[in-house]
Amino acid sequence: MGNYGRSEKDRQLTVDELTQGIAPEDEDEILDLVDRKLAERRRKHPIRTLLSDVGLLTRMVRDRTFSLAWSSRAVILGALLYFVLPTDATPDFLPVIGYLDDTVVLGIVIRRLSAEIDNYRLHLARR
């Protein structure tokens, strides 16, 4: 994705661009695509942290007992949609490097939503 040397504002625009065109009715389809990709990649993917992060974000969006603003939900769905696209900035079929851009996008989202993610982990611990 080439975020090296880009300002925080420029990286933020990249995440915001991901949310354009995503509507609430797209949520189930995006989450189903993520489930399929996780299932097919779980055994052979070398970056377990990426899969763990995707799983947490997916659970966070699906969990109707957790209050998540639509703006945050849309950012997460945009990142998850980017994750499931096989021909994103670095195609996923390229060994190891194919997931670097996915990791960068998810890292930006996790950093941006860190307070909400922490709240979700507390929410899970209380159940």
Summary of the structure (lengths in Angstrom):
residues: 127
radius of gyration: 14.2
end to end distance: 37.9
largest distance: 42.0
contacts: 333
relative contact order: 0.17
helix: 70%
strand: 0%
